């Protein structure tokens, strides 16, 4: 907050100097000094250097993503680390809770099978009809355990086919989301470079570059369904208060930002600040790519799984896990709860992983770190803007070549 306050005060002082005439305005092609430069440069610096704030829990996830990136760059992503595996086990409570309930169920099935008389005495039903029924059921289970194993084998085949299809589809969806977001970032970078080529006014080209970054940040906020304060904090130096209120009232905020970008290009063409109509078409082609990627990302972030498929798979899971101890008891005896619980955790965890991969824009460790991609884009676009502002142009290709040779202390060859 102190850094932002200092930046805001510096921006206000520069703007006041401009309004009072104490600072002569520079042409877009010159290199402005630190003490006297156009106000739009300070505004661009504020927009492109103001970081986004995050909650304490979110900061911890970002730290994990940063370490994961470092492991990837260092080539250690494929190592088998027991600490990471244990953290993955305890990271989600749903599979652990479901496995705990299943352990109680399998133990409740195993104890009467191994100690029928003691269990009947414990519930005060010894020498009763219930005890005779229990002993008869145990005899039938021992004599027909091959049939039970055949039924559970058939259900296991059907279940794991459905689980494998679901896990594969969820991973494909996660990968597609990452690819589409990479396309969104690429379209924003391309729009920034095309604007520097097509627009003759540097302030306006910088505005288009900042709007392309703002669109990507708006898509990030829209996918994660964050509050209005995130939009206000990130875009308050880019949009006027009335524009900011219009955007917050829009049903789809990335679409409003794309429309604002389109209207900016339209006004620039009407003012003859775009070199020709072909370059205007190229700029609008980049805006269309932004919208296409945005729509694809919204589909991936909001389209639910087929309801019938999901419920049928979970019903099959519960039916198979319910029959599993009965098929294992005659062979494993007292070891049945241990093995059945291990199998149950594997099944529940696969379902949990599929659910987590189906929603790739959240704040879990397996989700896409789109906020960090946005931070990287912010730094990259600001670097492009800085170089673009400092560029003074070249009169010819030959002059540019001569400047390079002179900078290195040599002379170009005279062929």
Backbone torsions as a table, in degrees:
resi	resn	phi	psi	omega
1	UNK	NA	-35.9	179.1
2	UNK	-66.7	-37.9	179.4
3	UNK	-65.8	-43.0	179.9
4	UNK	-64.3	-39.1	179.4
5	UNK	-62.8	-42.6	178.8
6	UNK	-64.3	-40.3	178.3
7	UNK	-65.3	-40.9	179.2
8	UNK	-63.8	-40.8	179.1
9	UNK	-65.3	-40.1	179.5
10	UNK	-65.6	-40.5	177.7
11	UNK	-63.1	-41.3	-179.9
12	UNK	-65.7	-40.9	179.4
13	UNK	-65.1	-41.4	179.0
14	UNK	-64.5	-42.8	179.4
15	UNK	-64.5	-37.9	178.7
16	UNK	-65.0	-38.3	177.9
17	UNK	-65.1	-38.8	178.3
18	UNK	-64.3	-43.7	-178.2
19	UNK	-68.4	-31.1	-179.2
20	UNK	-85.1	-7.8	178.0
21	UNK	85.0	8.3	-178.6
22	UNK	-77.5	-15.0	179.5
23	UNK	-123.0	117.9	-179.5
24	UNK	-71.9	134.4	-179.1
25	UNK	-69.6	144.9	-178.0
26	UNK	-101.0	154.0	172.7
27	UNK	-73.7	151.8	-176.4
28	UNK	-61.1	-21.4	-176.3
29	UNK	-93.7	0.2	-178.3
30	UNK	-93.5	171.3	178.5
31	UNK	-103.6	99.6	-175.5
32	UNK	-70.0	146.9	178.5
33	UNK	-80.9	169.3	-180.0
34	UNK	-69.5	-32.2	-176.3
35	UNK	-84.2	-21.2	-175.7
36	UNK	-145.7	102.2	-178.4
37	UNK	-147.7	159.8	-179.6
38	UNK	-61.3	151.0	-176.9
39	UNK	-66.7	-28.1	-178.0
40	UNK	-67.1	-22.0	176.8
41	UNK	-71.8	-43.4	176.0
42	UNK	-63.4	-38.5	178.1
43	UNK	-64.5	-42.3	177.4
44	UNK	-63.1	-38.2	178.0
45	UNK	-63.4	-41.3	178.5
46	UNK	-63.9	-44.5	-178.0
47	UNK	-64.3	-43.2	-170.5
48	UNK	-92.5	-2.2	177.4
49	UNK	-120.7	-2.5	178.6
50	UNK	-79.6	115.8	-178.0
51	UNK	-77.5	158.6	175.8
52	UNK	-86.5	144.0	179.1
53	UNK	-91.6	153.7	-177.7
54	UNK	-140.5	155.4	176.8
55	UNK	-73.6	168.9	-177.2
56	UNK	-61.7	-43.5	179.7
57	UNK	-65.6	-38.5	-179.8
58	UNK	-67.8	-36.9	178.7
59	UNK	-63.2	-38.9	178.1
60	UNK	-63.2	-40.2	177.6
61	UNK	-65.8	-40.0	177.8
62	UNK	-63.3	-36.8	176.4
63	UNK	-62.7	-41.2	177.9
64	UNK	-63.5	-43.9	178.9
65	UNK	-61.6	-39.4	179.8
66	UNK	-64.1	-43.3	177.7
67	UNK	-65.3	-35.7	178.5
68	UNK	-65.4	-40.0	175.0
69	UNK	-60.9	-42.2	179.9
70	UNK	-64.0	-41.3	177.5
71	UNK	-62.8	-37.8	177.7
72	UNK	-63.8	-45.1	-179.5
73	UNK	-67.3	-30.7	-179.1
74	UNK	-87.6	0.3	178.0
75	UNK	74.4	24.1	-178.0
76	UNK	-110.8	19.2	-175.4
77	UNK	-73.4	-24.5	-176.1
78	UNK	-94.4	6.7	-177.6
79	UNK	-73.9	148.1	178.6
80	UNK	-92.5	99.1	-178.8
81	UNK	-107.8	121.1	-178.0
82	UNK	-65.1	-33.6	178.6
83	UNK	-62.0	-42.7	178.1
84	UNK	-65.8	-38.4	179.6
85	UNK	-66.1	-38.7	178.6
86	UNK	-68.2	-39.9	176.6
87	UNK	-63.7	-34.7	176.9
88	UNK	-66.5	-33.3	179.2
89	UNK	-67.5	-44.7	-174.9
90	UNK	-88.7	-1.4	-177.0
91	UNK	-70.9	-27.3	-179.0
92	UNK	-122.0	129.7	-175.9
93	UNK	-86.0	-24.2	-175.0
94	UNK	-60.2	-50.3	178.1
95	UNK	-62.0	-36.8	179.4
96	UNK	-66.9	-41.4	179.2
97	UNK	-66.2	-43.2	178.5
98	UNK	-65.3	-37.4	178.6
99	UNK	-67.5	-37.2	177.7
100	UNK	-62.8	-43.7	176.9
101	UNK	-62.4	-39.3	-179.3
102	UNK	-69.0	-34.4	176.5
103	UNK	-61.3	-41.6	176.5
104	UNK	-62.6	-41.7	-179.5
105	UNK	-64.4	-49.2	-178.5
106	UNK	-65.3	-33.9	176.3
107	UNK	-68.0	-37.6	178.3
108	UNK	-67.2	-26.6	175.6
109	UNK	-79.3	-36.6	-173.6
110	UNK	-74.8	-42.4	-175.2
111	UNK	-60.2	-48.5	177.9
112	UNK	-63.6	-28.7	178.1
113	UNK	-69.7	-38.8	-178.4
114	UNK	-84.0	-37.3	-176.2
115	UNK	-130.5	72.4	-175.7
116	UNK	-66.7	-44.3	-177.2
117	UNK	-67.2	-43.8	-179.8
118	UNK	-63.1	-36.7	179.4
119	UNK	-69.1	-39.7	178.1
120	UNK	-66.0	-37.8	176.5
121	UNK	-65.8	-34.3	-179.3
122	UNK	-65.4	-34.7	179.9
123	UNK	-98.2	11.0	176.7
124	UNK	62.6	40.3	178.2
125	UNK	-125.3	24.4	-180.0
126	UNK	-70.2	145.6	-178.5
127	UNK	58.5	29.8	178.5
128	UNK	-109.4	175.7	178.3
129	UNK	-65.0	-32.7	178.3
130	UNK	-62.0	-36.2	178.9
131	UNK	-67.3	-39.9	178.6
132	UNK	-66.2	-38.4	177.9
133	UNK	-64.2	-40.8	179.7
134	UNK	-63.8	-44.5	-179.7
135	UNK	-64.7	-37.6	177.6
136	UNK	-64.8	-41.2	178.0
137	UNK	-63.3	-38.0	179.2
138	UNK	-66.5	-40.1	178.2
139	UNK	-64.4	-42.2	178.7
140	UNK	-64.8	-36.7	179.1
141	UNK	-66.5	-40.3	179.0
142	UNK	-67.5	-35.4	-176.4
143	UNK	-82.3	-21.3	-178.0
144	UNK	-120.4	27.4	-176.1
145	UNK	-68.7	-24.1	176.8
146	UNK	-65.6	-39.3	177.8
147	UNK	-64.7	-42.7	177.9
148	UNK	-60.5	-41.7	178.8
149	UNK	-65.1	-36.2	178.5
150	UNK	-66.2	-43.0	179.8
151	UNK	-64.1	-45.5	-179.6
152	UNK	-67.1	-31.7	176.4
153	UNK	-65.6	-41.4	177.7
154	UNK	-63.6	-45.9	179.2
155	UNK	-64.2	-36.5	179.2
156	UNK	-63.9	-39.9	178.8
157	UNK	-63.1	-46.6	179.5
158	UNK	-64.6	-41.6	-177.4
159	UNK	-65.3	-46.3	-175.9
160	UNK	-74.3	-23.0	169.4
161	UNK	-64.3	-46.1	179.2
162	UNK	-64.9	-40.4	179.5
163	UNK	-65.5	-41.5	-179.6
164	UNK	-66.2	-40.9	177.1
165	UNK	-62.2	-41.5	-177.3
166	UNK	-68.5	-44.2	179.1
167	UNK	-62.4	-41.8	179.9
168	UNK	-65.3	-42.7	179.6
169	UNK	-65.6	-38.1	179.4
170	UNK	-66.3	-40.7	178.9
171	UNK	-67.6	-39.9	177.1
172	UNK	-61.1	-39.2	178.0
173	UNK	-65.0	-42.6	177.8
174	UNK	-61.9	-43.9	-179.4
175	UNK	-67.2	-40.2	178.2
176	UNK	-63.4	-38.5	177.7
177	UNK	-61.7	-42.8	177.0
178	UNK	-64.0	-38.9	178.9
179	UNK	-66.9	-42.2	179.7
180	UNK	-65.8	-37.9	179.2
181	UNK	-69.3	-35.8	174.4
182	UNK	-63.0	-37.7	175.6
183	UNK	-64.7	-36.1	176.8
184	UNK	-63.5	-44.8	178.2
185	UNK	-63.4	-41.1	179.2
186	UNK	-63.5	-40.4	179.0
187	UNK	-64.9	-37.2	178.2
188	UNK	-66.4	-42.6	177.5
189	UNK	-63.7	-42.6	-179.0
190	UNK	-64.3	-39.3	177.9
191	UNK	-64.4	-37.9	177.4
192	UNK	-61.3	-46.5	-179.0
193	UNK	-69.5	-39.4	178.7
194	UNK	-64.7	-38.1	177.7
195	UNK	-62.8	-39.0	177.9
196	UNK	-66.6	-27.8	177.5
197	UNK	-80.9	-39.9	-168.0
198	UNK	-91.1	-28.2	-172.2
199	UNK	-98.7	132.7	-176.8
200	UNK	-83.0	-20.6	-179.1
201	UNK	-97.4	123.4	-175.9
202	UNK	-67.5	-36.4	179.0
203	UNK	-63.2	-41.4	-179.7
204	UNK	-70.5	-40.4	176.7
205	UNK	-61.8	-38.8	176.5
206	UNK	-66.1	-37.8	177.3
207	UNK	-61.1	-43.8	178.5
208	UNK	-63.7	-41.0	178.0
209	UNK	-61.8	-42.9	179.3
210	UNK	-66.8	-36.0	178.0
211	UNK	-68.3	-33.6	176.0
212	UNK	-65.5	-41.0	175.0
213	UNK	-65.5	-41.5	-179.8
214	UNK	-62.1	-36.0	178.1
215	UNK	-63.2	-43.4	179.0
216	UNK	-63.6	-42.6	178.7
217	UNK	-66.2	-37.0	176.9
218	UNK	-64.8	-37.4	175.9
219	UNK	-63.9	-41.0	177.2
220	UNK	-59.2	-48.5	180.0
221	UNK	-64.2	-37.8	-178.9
222	UNK	-67.3	-41.2	-179.3
223	UNK	-68.2	-33.8	-179.1
224	UNK	-93.3	-1.2	174.3
225	UNK	54.8	49.7	180.0
226	UNK	-82.1	170.8	-178.2
227	UNK	-78.5	172.2	-178.2
228	UNK	-65.2	-25.8	-177.0
229	UNK	-64.3	-30.3	177.8
230	UNK	-67.6	-41.6	176.7
231	UNK	-62.5	-45.3	-177.3
232	UNK	-63.4	-41.8	-177.8
233	UNK	-67.4	-38.1	-175.7
234	UNK	-82.7	-28.7	-171.9
235	UNK	-114.4	8.8	-174.4
236	UNK	-69.2	-27.2	178.0
237	UNK	-87.6	-11.7	-177.9
238	UNK	-95.4	-37.8	-177.4
239	UNK	-110.8	150.6	174.1
240	UNK	-74.3	160.6	178.2
241	UNK	-54.6	-42.7	175.7
242	UNK	-62.9	-40.5	177.8
243	UNK	-64.6	-38.8	179.0
244	UNK	-64.0	-39.9	177.3
245	UNK	-66.6	-38.8	176.7
246	UNK	-62.7	-41.9	179.7
247	UNK	-64.8	-43.5	-179.6
248	UNK	-65.6	-27.4	179.1
249	UNK	-85.7	-9.9	-178.1
250	UNK	-72.5	143.1	178.8
251	UNK	-67.1	-29.6	176.8
252	UNK	-133.0	103.7	-172.0
253	UNK	-68.5	-37.9	174.2
254	UNK	-60.2	-33.8	177.5
255	UNK	-67.0	-37.8	177.1
256	UNK	-63.5	-41.7	178.9
257	UNK	-64.6	-38.3	177.3
258	UNK	-66.2	-38.5	176.6
259	UNK	-65.1	-41.8	178.1
260	UNK	-61.8	-39.0	176.8
261	UNK	-65.1	-40.9	179.0
262	UNK	-65.0	-42.8	178.7
263	UNK	-65.4	-34.7	176.3
264	UNK	-62.7	-44.2	177.7
265	UNK	-66.0	-36.6	178.9
266	UNK	-63.8	-44.8	178.6
267	UNK	-65.5	-35.3	178.5
268	UNK	-66.1	-39.4	178.7
269	UNK	-69.1	-39.5	177.3
270	UNK	-63.0	-33.3	179.2
271	UNK	-85.3	5.8	178.7
272	UNK	61.3	36.9	176.6
273	UNK	-98.5	-1.9	173.5
274	UNK	-106.9	134.3	-167.5
275	UNK	-60.7	-45.0	179.3
276	UNK	-156.4	172.4	-174.4
277	UNK	-70.9	-28.7	178.4
278	UNK	-65.0	-39.1	177.1
279	UNK	-69.0	-31.9	173.7
280	UNK	-64.1	-41.2	176.7
281	UNK	-62.7	-39.2	178.1
282	UNK	-64.2	-41.1	177.6
283	UNK	-63.1	-44.9	-179.8
284	UNK	-68.4	-28.3	175.0
285	UNK	-64.2	-38.8	176.5
286	UNK	-67.0	-38.6	177.1
287	UNK	-64.4	-39.6	177.4
288	UNK	-62.7	-38.0	177.4
289	UNK	-65.1	-38.7	175.3
290	UNK	-58.1	-44.2	-178.1
291	UNK	-70.0	-37.2	178.1
292	UNK	-63.8	-44.6	178.4
293	UNK	-65.8	-38.0	179.3
294	UNK	-62.5	-43.7	179.8
295	UNK	-64.9	-40.0	177.7
296	UNK	-63.5	-41.4	179.1
297	UNK	-66.8	-38.1	176.9
298	UNK	-65.1	-37.3	177.1
299	UNK	-63.9	-44.5	-179.7
300	UNK	-67.4	-28.5	-178.0
301	UNK	-87.8	-14.9	-174.7
302	UNK	-123.6	-15.4	-177.7
303	UNK	-76.8	117.1	-178.1
304	UNK	-78.5	165.9	174.0
305	UNK	-69.5	155.9	174.8
306	UNK	-58.1	124.8	-172.9
307	UNK	-63.9	-44.2	-177.1
308	UNK	-64.9	-41.8	180.0
309	UNK	-61.7	-45.6	-177.9
310	UNK	-64.2	-45.5	-177.4
311	UNK	-70.2	-38.1	178.7
312	UNK	-65.1	-39.5	179.3
313	UNK	-64.6	-40.7	-179.5
314	UNK	-71.9	-33.1	174.2
315	UNK	-65.0	-42.3	176.8
316	UNK	-63.2	-37.8	178.2
317	UNK	-62.1	-48.7	-179.2
318	UNK	-65.6	-38.2	178.5
319	UNK	-64.6	-43.5	-179.9
320	UNK	-68.1	-44.2	179.3
321	UNK	-65.8	-31.8	176.7
322	UNK	-67.1	-34.3	179.9
323	UNK	-85.7	-16.4	-173.5
324	UNK	-60.4	-47.0	178.9
325	UNK	-60.7	-34.4	179.6
326	UNK	-66.3	-33.0	178.4
327	UNK	-78.9	-25.9	-177.1
328	UNK	-91.2	-23.1	-173.2
329	UNK	-57.2	-48.8	-177.6
330	UNK	-61.4	-25.9	-177.2
331	UNK	-96.3	-40.5	-173.8
332	UNK	-97.8	-22.3	178.9
333	UNK	57.6	-119.9	-174.0
334	UNK	-68.6	-18.7	179.8
335	UNK	-81.7	-0.5	-177.1
336	UNK	-59.3	-48.6	-179.5
337	UNK	-59.4	-36.5	-178.2
338	UNK	-65.8	-49.0	-178.1
339	UNK	-70.6	-41.1	-179.5
340	UNK	-64.6	-37.4	178.8
341	UNK	-66.5	-39.1	177.9
342	UNK	-63.3	-42.1	178.7
343	UNK	-66.2	-41.0	-178.8
344	UNK	-63.3	-41.8	179.6
345	UNK	-63.1	-40.5	179.0
346	UNK	-59.8	-43.5	-179.1
347	UNK	-66.9	-46.8	-179.7
348	UNK	-63.5	-37.3	-178.8
349	UNK	-70.6	-37.3	176.5
350	UNK	-61.8	-40.6	176.7
351	UNK	-64.7	-40.0	179.9
352	UNK	-67.1	-39.3	177.3
353	UNK	-63.8	-40.0	178.7
354	UNK	-62.4	-41.9	178.4
355	UNK	-63.6	-41.5	-178.5
356	UNK	-66.9	-38.0	179.8
357	UNK	-75.1	-24.4	179.7
358	UNK	-68.4	-27.1	179.7
359	UNK	-114.0	84.8	-169.1
360	UNK	-86.0	1.9	-173.5
361	UNK	-110.6	19.4	-178.8
362	UNK	-88.2	-149.7	-176.8
363	UNK	-120.4	17.2	175.7
364	UNK	-78.6	166.3	-176.3
365	UNK	-67.3	-28.2	179.9
366	UNK	-85.5	-5.4	-178.7
367	UNK	-76.6	163.8	179.2
368	UNK	-73.2	134.9	-179.6
369	UNK	-84.3	62.8	-174.9
370	UNK	-67.3	-25.8	177.6
371	UNK	-66.5	-38.1	178.2
372	UNK	-71.8	-32.8	172.3
373	UNK	-63.7	-39.7	177.3
374	UNK	-64.2	-39.7	176.8
375	UNK	-63.7	-41.3	178.1
376	UNK	-64.3	-40.9	177.6
377	UNK	-63.2	-38.3	178.9
378	UNK	-60.1	-44.2	178.8
379	UNK	-67.1	-40.1	-178.4
380	UNK	-67.1	-44.8	-179.4
381	UNK	-65.8	-38.7	177.5
382	UNK	-64.0	-37.7	176.0
383	UNK	-64.4	-41.3	176.4
384	UNK	-62.0	-40.3	-180.0
385	UNK	-66.3	-42.1	179.8
386	UNK	-60.7	-45.9	179.1
387	UNK	-63.8	-39.2	-179.1
388	UNK	-66.2	-39.0	179.7
389	UNK	-66.5	-39.7	-176.3
390	UNK	-78.8	-16.6	-178.9
391	UNK	-68.2	129.3	-178.9
392	UNK	-102.8	2.3	179.3
393	UNK	83.9	164.0	179.2
394	UNK	-131.9	141.9	-179.9
395	UNK	-75.5	-29.3	179.3
396	UNK	-160.3	164.7	176.6
397	UNK	-63.3	-36.7	-179.4
398	UNK	-63.8	-41.1	178.1
399	UNK	-62.6	-40.7	179.2
400	UNK	-63.5	-40.1	178.2
401	UNK	-65.5	-41.3	178.0
402	UNK	-62.4	-40.6	-179.9
403	UNK	-61.6	-39.0	-179.9
404	UNK	-66.0	-44.7	179.7
405	UNK	-64.3	-40.6	179.6
406	UNK	-66.4	-35.4	179.6
407	UNK	-64.4	-31.6	178.7
408	UNK	-91.1	6.0	175.9
409	UNK	78.3	15.5	179.8
410	UNK	-118.6	-171.3	178.7
411	UNK	-127.2	141.0	179.1
412	UNK	-67.6	147.9	178.5
413	UNK	-67.0	141.8	-179.1
414	UNK	-106.8	80.9	-177.0
415	UNK	-87.6	NA	NA
